[in-house]
Amino acid sequence: MSEKATLIAHLESVDIPAGIFTVPGVSAYNEAAARSLLAHRQDQVDQGSLTPEQLEAFARLTVHERALSQMLPIYTSVAASLAETHIDIIRTSFGLLFVMQPAWNACQGTLPSCGPLQELSSRHLMTLARDASKLLARRATTEPGQQKNLVNAADLVARLVEDKLAGGQSLQELLLDKGAQFMLTTVMIGPYLGRTQQLLDRGVRTAELERPTDDRWPISGSTERAALNVEGLVTQADIHRQDALRRYQDFQQGADVTRVADDIAKLVTLSPSLPSRLR
């Protein structure tokens, strides 16, 4: 009973990483039904009326929720890495556009063909950012409506980045701003929470043996074997998380190169963040 109470608290909120910081206590699962069942079972324990079948079903629910409580931070970590990678693509794309703007202006004063070349490069970078948004949405969910919501959220991030760069904020400053990552990570884990909330609710219904319903899983085999199987799945998920983190860190090295390019651009007075009198 005590483990179940702890699991409920862990499932009701999640900590979302945002760079070197973590935003704690973001709302996750609705555990109202689980809390109600826990209170009822605790009353039965106190009264000595809990049957062996109810105890077994409750133990299975505890194994189920234990798995979800371990999987949630794993999924959130991967989602945060995907979100930051995507946002870095957007920042880099718009950053290159703004960093090169003074150079394009100088070029157009000499070569008329620079105008069409600038327009073509801008379109390609915008297409890159848009395609990255669609790819991110497909990674998070297969449901078209949820994919559309994710693309819209990524587009909002792109507009925010564009506005900040136009307002004089440097690319390096944008790369340090983790607010967009938090927002996009929160949107990304939404479809996962929706899918697994259904599983969690069905697990509660399965443990409520006294209530008639067709929507419950059969209880077979041993709880110990079920716990071992769940532990194996969680271990596999964590291995995939570590692999995703390594890939994310590789991408971050590329983002660091972009920061260096931004610094070099400032040295040669090409950055739009510099006052016009210094260009």
Secondary structure, DSSP 8 states (H G I E B T S, - for coil): -HHHHHHHHHHHEEEEEETTEEEEEEE----HHHHHHHHHHHHHHHHT---HHHHHHHHHHHHHHHHHHHHHHHHHHHHHHHHHHHHHHHHHHHHHHHHHHHHHHHHHTT-TTHHHHHHHHHHHHHHHHHHHHHHHHHHH-S-HHHHHHHHHHHHHHHHHHHHHHHTT--HHHHHH--HHHHHHHHHHHHHHHHHHHHHHHHHHHHH-TTS--S------S-HHHHHHHHHHHHHHHHHHHHHHHHHHHHHHHHHHHHHHHHHHHHHTT--TTS-GGG-
